[in-house]
Amino acid sequence: CCFCHDTAPTEIYTQAFVGSVRCVQETGINAEYMGVIMAEIVEEQERDLFFQKLFQQPENKVCFDCNASNPKWASVNNAIFICFQCAGRHRTLGVHLSFVRSCALDKWNTKQLKQMEFGGNKVAKVYFDKNDLFTAGQHNYALPPAVKYRTELAKKAEAALQDKTITIKPTIKVEKT
């Protein structure tokens, strides 16, 4: 990383991008597919409108894990909304089980937003209840059905992004006053 070398961060990012382009050229993966892999970062205003819409759903107004009001964090790969305290606990699980982002502070890409759109607390609750994903009264994100849930969400988001007729923007409706 740039902290251990004398290379500036922007130079490292440039080197990584150039390396990705070379990989694309050498493997024959087309640029369109590469764009899906390197999902586009969404502008803050678009992100905020997107979450404003999702927070209108009653199930998303409470933390998935503890039912605290007004969660402002999310586990992206589980597509659930969680409170600040539960976000801290999720961070200790590891990103392979729960990749935590702030709904208001962090940058989000189109794939992550698609996962949240396809998921949400209601969908996750139905799945977790149906598959008995609890240990000692808490959700268990390490059990095989939870892994399958995350994998299916990711596949669904990827498929939606590859379909040119599906984008994030149409799901966001801005009311003009």
N, C-alpha and C positions, 0 to 999 in steps of 0.2 A: 504494500500500500504506500501511499504518498508520505506517510509518517515515518516509514523506515528507510526511504530512499530520498534522494535529492530531487526527485521528479515532482513537478507541480501537479495538483489534482487534475486540472484540465488536460494536461498532457497525457496522464494515465487514461482518462476517459477517451481521449482521441485515439490512443493506442488500442484500447479495447474495442472501439468502434471499427477501426481499420482491420483489426484481427477478425472481427465478426464478418465484415465485408469479404475479406479474403476467404474465410470459411465458406461463405455463401457461394463465391465464385468457384472454389475448388470442388465443392460437393454438388453443385448444380441446383441447389435450392433457390427457387426464384425469389425476387425481392418482395413480392406480394406476401409470400409465406413468412419471410423474415419479419415483415411488418406486423404480422400476427404474433410472432414470438416476442418481438420487442414492442409489446403493446404501447400504444400512444398514451402519453400522460394527459389527463383531462385538466382543463382550466379550473381554477378555484371556484369561480361562479357557477360553472356547470356542475361541479362536484357538490357544491352546497345545495343547488336546486334539486339534484338527484336525491340527496339524503333527506331533504325537506319532504319530498314525496314519500320516501320509504318510511319516514318517521310518522306519517299520517296513519299508518296501519297500527291498530291498537297493540298487537303483540310486540311490535318494535319499539314501543314506548316504555318497555321495562327490560331490565337486564335479563338475558337468557338464563344465566346461572343463579342469580340471587333475587330477582324480581325488583331490584332497586329502580326507582323512577328515572326517566330521561337518560338512558345510556348514550354516551357520546363516543364510544369506542366500538371497534368491530374486530372480530376474528374473521379475516378475509377468507381463508380456505374452508372455514366452517360456515361462512355466510351468516353470522349471527351478530347481534348487537349486545354489547356488554358495558358495564359501568367501569369507572376508573379502578376500583379495588379489584374487580375480577380481571381487568386488563392486566394488572400486575401479576396475578396468579397465572393467567394464560401465557404471559411472557416467559415464565419459568418452565412451561411445558416443552418449549422448543418450537421453532418455526415449522417443523414438519407436522406438528399436531395443531398448532394455532399460531397463525401469522397475524399479529395485532397491529392495527392502524387506528389513528385518531380520525374520526369522521370530519373534523373541522381543521386539523392542523397539518396532517400529512398529505403528501401528493398521492394520487390514485391513478391507475391506468384503466383503460377501457375494459380489459379482461377482469380486473378486480371488481369493477362496478357491475359488470354482467353477472359475476358470481353472486354478488349481493342481491341483485335483482331476482335471480332465479332461486335464491335461498330466502333468508329472513328468518326471524324467530319462529313464526308459525310453522313453516315447512320443516325446520330443524326439530321443533318440538314433536311434531307428528312422527318424524323419522326416529328420533331418539326414544320416544315412548314405545313405538312399535317394535323396535329392536332391543329394548331393555338395556340402553347404554348408560347404566348407572352403577356406581360402585360406592358403597358407604354413603348413599344419599346424594352423591354428586355425579354430574355428567362425566363419563369416562371417554375421553377423546382418543385413547390409544387402542380401544377394542377394534377388531377387524371390520365390523359394520360401520364404524365411524370413519375408518380409512376409506372404505368403499364410498361412503357419502361424499367425502371430500373429492375423491377421484371423479365421481360422476358429475359433481358440480363443475369441476375444472373442465371436463370434456364438453359439457353442455355450453359453457362459456366460450370455449375455443371454437366449437361448431357454429355458434351464433356469430362470432366475429369473422369467420370465414365466409359466411353467407352475406353477400354484399347488400342484401335487402334489409338486413337487421343491423341497426346501429344503436348507440346509447341515446343520441339526441332525440329521436322521436318519442322516447319514453318520458321525456321531460317536457311538461307543458307549462309555459309561463303565461300567467294571467296578466293582461295589460289593463291598467286602471285608467 
